[in-house]
Amino acid sequence: MLPFEDRYTRQRQLAEVGVRGQERLAAASVRVCPDGPGRVEATYLQRAGLGSVLQEADVARPEFAHADEFADPSARQFAEGAWRACRQIRRILESHVLDMERS
């Protein structure tokens, strides 16, 4: 790794993320359901650089509209967890994009 790189260098190069978006991710605290997809979700969120990912039983489980597309339960669980993580990241970054548009 080069001295100016870290694990989030490529993410920051995305227009949707940038330095400010990565800062928002690092400052974010999210709660996830501790079920199978929730464990996948937590892993994705931690690797994206979120500041705090808490697994709590009282978190509502969002409906995964694509569940019927997966015959294999483990593939469905993995896909649902990745989908949930993307929803969380998108929610955090949407506020970042709105701030950029206002500037």
PyMOL commands that set and color helices and strands:
alter all, ss='L'
color gray80, all
select helices_A, chain A and resi 9-13+18-27+36-48+67-69+73-102
alter helices_A, ss='H'
color red, helices_A
select strands_A, chain A and resi 29-32+52-55
alter strands_A, ss='S'
color yellow, strands_A
deselect
rebuild
show_as cartoon
